[in-house]
Amino acid sequence: MGPFEMVVGIVLIVTIGSIVRAKHGIRRDRSGGDYVVAADNAETKALQAEIRALKDRIQVLERIATDNNRAVTLDQEIEKLRDSSKI
C-alpha cells in the first residue's frame, strides 16, 4: 500500500465516522468530549410549548403594567372585589 492509498483510506475512515456520528446525533463540545444532541421528542416539544406560553403571559403582563388606563381600571376592579367581599 502506497502513501496515496493510505491517505485516501484515512480520509475515508474519518468521513464514515463523521457520517455515523451525525446520524446518531453525537456532537463534540469545545473540550473534545462527545455529547448526544437531544432529538425532537415529546418532552422537548412540550417544553418548547411551555416556553411559548410563558412568553405570551409575560407580554400580557408587560402590557398591563405599562398601559396606564388599563392599570387604573384594574386597580378599580380589584378594589370593587375587595369591597364586595367585605359585605
Protein Blocks (a to p, Z undefined) as FASTA:
>chain_A
ZZklmmmmmmmmmmmmmmmmmmnopacdfkopacddddddfklmmmmmmmmmmmmmmmmm
mmmmmmmklmmmmmmmmmmmmmmmmZZ
